[in-house]
Amino acid sequence: AQGRLNSEPFFLPHPLKLADNRRQSWRPLLVLFEQSDCKPYDQLHGDSFKRESLLLALSAFDIAQVDMNSREKLQTPDGRLLPAQDWAEALGLQYAPSMVYFDAEGREVFRSEAWLKTFHLHAVLDYVATGAYLHQTNFQRFVQHRADILREKGFEVDLMR
């Protein structure tokens, strides 16, 4: 790990005011809980976030980066003012990387507490952005259905990439 957080041009500016963002935006919110010493997040930024198809999927979201060990205060989607570390603890996050997805109203709708291969990360983004989680509550079934549709359309599907 490189010992610092990776920056991306599409991250919301700090200090984070996520409840204000929820009032002003119709897009779902993705909160990336990171640590400065997290090799999986270095891989995410260095590989997945460089892929054009994933960047297109990310464009459907407002994206916030949170250092889960920081004492920096932020406004949570429900309007509380907390240090980032306390918010991560309140959410029960125990692993980095963690990605927590919120709907336009600021309700948590999905989370992943692990490093995901690009195919699965893209599937999660589609699952949340399209609202599929409202109709198909089993994410694995969604992933399989999505892979089948992509194959039918002639795309190569590699679940391990």
C-alpha positions in Angstrom: 0.0 0.0 0.0 1.2 3.5 -0.8 0.3 5.0 2.6 -2.1 7.7 1.4 -5.6 7.9 0.0 -6.0 8.0 -3.7 -7.7 11.0 -5.2 -10.2 11.0 -8.1 -11.7 14.0 -9.9 -15.2 12.6 -9.5 -15.1 12.6 -5.6 -17.4 15.1 -3.8 -15.3 17.9 -2.2 -14.5 17.9 1.5 -15.8 18.8 4.1 -18.5 16.3 3.1 -22.1 17.4 3.5 -23.9 14.3 2.4 -27.4 15.3 3.7 -27.1 18.5 1.7 -26.0 16.5 -1.3 -29.0 14.2 -0.9 -31.4 17.2 -1.0 -29.7 18.6 -4.1 -29.1 15.4 -6.2 -31.3 12.7 -7.7 -28.4 10.3 -8.2 -27.6 7.5 -5.7 -24.6 8.1 -3.4 -21.6 5.8 -3.2 -19.5 6.2 -0.1 -16.0 4.6 -0.4 -14.7 3.9 3.1 -10.9 3.7 2.7 -7.8 3.6 4.7 -4.4 5.1 3.7 -2.7 1.7 4.1 -5.1 -0.3 1.9 -3.6 -2.2 -1.0 -7.0 -3.3 -2.4 -8.0 0.3 -2.7 -4.7 1.1 -4.5 -5.7 -1.6 -7.0 -9.2 -0.3 -7.3 -8.0 3.2 -8.2 -5.1 1.9 -10.3 -7.1 -0.6 -12.4 -10.9 -0.6 -12.0 -11.3 3.2 -11.9 -9.3 3.5 -15.1 -11.6 1.3 -17.1 -13.9 3.3 -19.4 -16.9 1.0 -18.9 -16.7 1.3 -15.1 -16.2 5.1 -15.3 -19.4 5.3 -17.3 -21.2 3.3 -14.6 -19.7 5.5 -11.9 -21.1 8.6 -13.6 -24.6 7.6 -12.4 -23.5 8.2 -8.8 -22.4 11.0 -6.5 -19.2 9.5 -4.9 -17.7 10.4 -1.6 -14.4 9.2 -0.2 -14.1 8.7 3.6 -11.0 7.9 5.5 -12.5 5.5 8.0 -9.8 6.2 10.5 -10.1 10.0 10.3 -11.4 12.3 13.1 -12.5 14.8 10.4 -16.1 15.7 10.9 -18.6 15.1 8.1 -22.3 15.4 7.6 -23.9 12.0 7.1 -26.7 11.3 4.7 -29.2 11.5 7.6 -27.8 14.9 8.7 -25.7 13.9 11.7 -22.4 15.6 12.2 -19.8 13.0 13.1 -16.1 12.2 12.8 -15.6 9.8 9.9 -14.3 7.1 12.2 -17.4 7.3 14.4 -19.7 7.1 11.3 -17.8 4.0 10.1 -18.2 2.4 13.5 -21.9 3.4 13.7 -22.4 1.6 10.3 -20.7 -1.4 11.7 -18.0 -1.4 9.1 -15.2 -3.8 10.0 -13.3 -4.2 6.7 -11.6 -1.9 4.2 -12.4 -1.5 1.5 -16.1 -1.0 2.2 -18.5 0.6 -0.2 -21.9 1.8 1.1 -24.6 2.8 -1.3 -27.5 5.2 -0.5 -30.6 6.1 -2.4 -31.6 9.6 -3.3 -33.3 10.0 0.0 -30.2 9.0 1.9 -31.2 5.5 2.9 -28.6 2.7 2.8 -29.6 0.3 0.1 -26.6 -1.9 -0.4 -23.0 -2.4 0.8 -20.0 -4.4 0.0 -17.3 -5.0 2.6 -14.6 -6.5 0.4 -12.5 -5.9 -2.6 -14.5 -6.7 -5.7 -13.3 -7.7 -9.1 -14.3 -5.2 -11.8 -17.1 -7.4 -13.2 -18.7 -7.6 -9.7 -18.2 -4.0 -8.9 -19.8 -3.0 -12.2 -22.7 -5.4 -11.4 -23.2 -3.7 -8.0 -23.2 -0.3 -9.6 -25.8 -1.5 -12.1 -27.8 -3.1 -9.3 -28.1 0.1 -7.4 -28.3 2.7 -10.2 -31.1 0.8 -12.0 -33.0 0.2 -8.8 -32.9 -3.5 -9.4 -32.4 -4.1 -5.7 -36.0 -3.1 -5.2 -37.2 -6.0 -7.3 -34.5 -8.6 -7.1 -33.4 -8.9 -3.5 -30.9 -11.6 -4.2 -27.7 -10.0 -5.6 -26.2 -13.2 -6.8 -29.3 -13.9 -8.9 -29.0 -10.4 -10.3 -25.3 -11.0 -11.2 -26.1 -14.3 -12.9 -29.0 -12.8 -14.9 -26.8 -9.9 -15.9 -24.0 -12.2 -17.0 -26.5 -14.3 -19.1 -27.8 -11.1 -20.8 -24.3 -9.9 -21.6 -23.4 -13.3 -23.1 -26.6 -13.3 -25.2 -25.6 -9.9 -26.6 -22.2 -11.3 -27.6 -20.1 -9.9 -24.8 -17.3 -12.0 -23.2 -18.1 -12.4 -19.5 -15.2 -13.2 -17.2 -16.4 -13.2 -13.6 -12.8 -13.1 -12.4 -11.7 -9.9 -14.1 
